[in-house]
Amino acid sequence: MSGTKRNLEFAIISDVHLGTYGCHARELKQYLRSIKPETLVLNGDIFDIWQFNKRYWPKQHMKVVKELLDMMLAGTKIYYITGNHDEMLRRFAGLKLGELEVVNKLILTVNKEKVWIFHGDVFDVTMQHARWLTKLGATGYDLLILINRLVNQALFAMSRERISLSKRIKKSVKSAVKYINNFERLTAALAIENGCKRVICGHIHHPEIRKIENESGSVIYMNSGDWVENLTALEYNEDVWKLYKYTEDIESADQKDEETSDLNTKELFHLLVSEFRINQAVS
């Protein structure tokens, strides 16, 4: 990344999951330092309150918080849209603190287009009817990410390409693919019904920009992705929306093992064993 900040009208990120093993806080900090947006939308699950524990809060996670505060103090308008993993903050909807505003959803007019922004967990049937199952799944997902980091450390040591176990599972399981497609179609249908030209979500960790049509019309569906698996964001500048991908932006000089630099293999292994024992005790 170059040292010059890119001016943006809007930047949208979601599903950072600060406080979990899977969060790529170092990379997110670098991204935030590379941009100068007029408005930054934090579209849910920035903090993972479900998974938060005192044993794991690295310095890099705190540096992301500091970076966000610095942006706010520099004049960037920040909207914090609540998600399911940080749903505790929903009681503060409407709170304004300087340039920071906490909301549950956001409707903006961008280039004369009505843009509806919300996290997307309202369309998750499991969230609505079996919250315990959703939270159990989140714990399993976090364990999978921790295992993935151990695997990638070994692959990196052998100069082999890293892999994403969660992505491979999602692609191989038909129900996961069907869930993503249903989520996108349902979101688009509701946006069309409400006269929106664009709808922006997070939640499903699947970055996307595409046009979706039904019998009532069409809408541009956009998903900002996440900073656990995909390291993506949505950006708007000079009348153009684009999907930013960190992995395509880093310079070759920066391509080192950032993912595992905070913890060595021994520490990762002990964390994995500790998490497994805790989950066994709970179950």
N, C-alpha and C positions, 0 to 999 in steps of 0.2 A: 504494500500500500504506500502511496506517496504521502509526503508530509503535508501537502496542501489539502485543506478541508473542502469537500464538495458541498456547494450550496444546494439545498433542497427546499421545496415548499412543504412537502410532507414526507415523513418516514414512519413506517408502521412495523412494529415487531410484536411477537406474541410467543407464549409458551417457552419462556426462558428457564423456568423452574430453578431459580436460585435456591440453594440449600440442598440440592440433590447431586449425586455423583455424575449424572449425565450432563449437567449444565456446562456448556463451553463458555465460561465466563471470560477467560482470557481473550478469546477470539471476539466476543461481543464487545468487550472494552475497546479493542483495537478498531472495531467497526464504528462504534460511537465516536471515537476520537477522529475518525476520518470524515465525518459529516457535520454539516451545520444546517440543521433543518429549522424552518420557521415554526413548524408544528411537529411534535413527536407523539404518536399514539401508541401506548402500551396496551395491547389488546388481550389482556387476560393471562393468568398463570405466570406472571412475572416472578412472584415468590411462590414457592411450593409449601404452603402451610400444612398440607396433609402429611408430607414426608419430613418436615423440618425436625431436626434434633440438634442438641447442643454439641454433639460429638463431631459434626461436620459443617463447618462454615469457613471455608478457605479465604485467604486474603483477597484472592481474585474476585470473589463474589462481593465482598465489601467494596472493592474498587469499581465494580459496575454501578453500585448504588451511588458512590461518590461522583462518578461520571455523569449520571443522570441529574444529580443535584447541581453539578457545575453547569450543565446545559440549561437547567431551569434558571439559575442565577444569571446566566448570560443572555436571557431573554427568550429562550425557546418555550413556546406554549406546550405543556405536556398534559395529555388526557390519559388518565389511568382507567381503563375499562376492566371491570372485575370479571374473573373467570371462575371455574369450579374449584381449582386448587387454591385460589386466594379468595374464596367466597366470603370469608370472614370480613373482608373489606366492604362488602355490599351494604353494611349498616352505615357506612360513611358516604354513600352515594349523595352527591350534591355538595360535598365539601370542597371548598376552594382555598388554596393556600399559596398565595403569590401566583405564579404561572402554572401551578399544578391544580388539576380538577379531577375528582373521582366521580365516575359515572358508570352506569350499567350498560348503556348503549349510546351511540353517537350518530347523529345525522348531520352531514355537512353538505354544502353546495360547493362543488369543485369544478371549475370550468363550465358552469351552468348545468352541471349534472348533479342529481340527488344521489348522494353516496351514504349508504347505511352501513355502519360498522358495529359489530358486536362479537363477543367471543365465540359463541356457537354451542355451548353446552346445553342450552334450552332444547336443542333437538336431539339430545342424547337420551334415549328411552331408559337405558340402564341408570343414568344419573337421576332420573325422575322417580323410578320405581324400585331400584335396588342399590341404594347408595353404598351399602356395605360391600357389595360385590365390586363396585367401581373402585373403592378405596383399596380393596384387596388386589385388584388388578394393577393399580398404581404402584403398590409395594413390589409386586412381581416384576413390573416393568423396570423399576429402579434397580432391582437385583440383576436383571438381564443386562442393563447398561453397565453395571459394575463388572460383571463377567466379561462383557464385550471389551472393556478397557484392558483387562488382563490379557485377553486374546490379542488385542491390537498391540500391546507392548511387546509380546513375543514376535508378532509379525514384523513390527518395526525393527526389532533387533536382527531379524533375518533379512532385512531390506525388502520385505514383501508388502504389497498393497494392503491397507487396512480394509476391514469389512464391517458392515452394520448388520448384526444379528436380527435386530428388530425389523429392519427394512425387509430382510429376506423372509422373515416369518409373515409379515403383512402381505408380501407379494405372493407367497405360496398358499395362503389361506383364503379360500374363496369368500368366506363370510366377511373377512376384513375388507377385501376389495369391494364387495357389495355394500358394506356399511359406508365406505367413503363415497361411493356413487350416490347412494340414497341421501346422504347428508348434503351433498352438493346440489342435488335436484330439489330437495325440500327447501333449502335455503334460497335457491334461485326463484322457486315458485312464490315464496312469500314476499321476496323483494319485488318481483314483477307485480304482484297484487297490490303492493304499496307504492307503485309508481317510481321505483328506484331504477336508476340506470346502471348502478354498480352496487355490489354488496361485498363486504370484506369481513372475513372470519379468521379464526385461528382454530384451536381445540384439537383438530385431528392430525396435526403434524404432517400435513401434506401440502406443500407450496404449489400454488396454481394460479394461472390467469387464463380464463377461457370463457367463451360465449356460450350461454345455455339458453335454449329456446323451448317453449311449450306452446300449447294452444292459445295461451293468453298474451304471449309476447316474448320478449327476450331480455336478458340482463348479462352484464359482464360479472362473472363470479371470480373473486380473488381471495386467495388464502395466503397469509404471510408466512406460513410454515412454522419453524421453531428454531431454537438454539440448543437442541439436544442431539438431533440426528442430521438435520439439513442445513443449519446455519444460514437462514435466509431472512429477507425483509422485503417489504413493499416500499417503493419510492415513487414520488411524483415530483416532476419538475418540467417546466416549459411545456405544459399540456400533454405530457407523456407519463403513463404509468409503466413501471417495469418491476420485474422480480429480481432483486439483488441476491447473488449467491456468493458467500464468502470464499468458498473453495475455488471459485473461478477468478477471484480478485487478488488473492495473495500472490506476492512476488516470489520467485523461486528462492530468493535468499531467506525468506521467512518460512519455507516449507520444512519445518522440523517437528519433532514430536511434542507439540504444544499440549496435546490432549492429556498426556500423562505426566507432565513435568511437575505437577504439584505433589504427586504421590509416587513413591517407588513401588516396585512389585511386591515387596514384603508388606508394606503398609496396605496396599490394595487387597492382598490376600487376607490379612487380619480383619479388614473391614468386611470383606465378603463372609468370612466365618462368623463374625459378630452379628451381622445382619441375619444370617441364616438361623443362628441360635435364637435370636429375638423373635423371628417369625414362627419358628417351631414352637416356642413357648406360648405365643399368642394363639396359635391354631390349636 
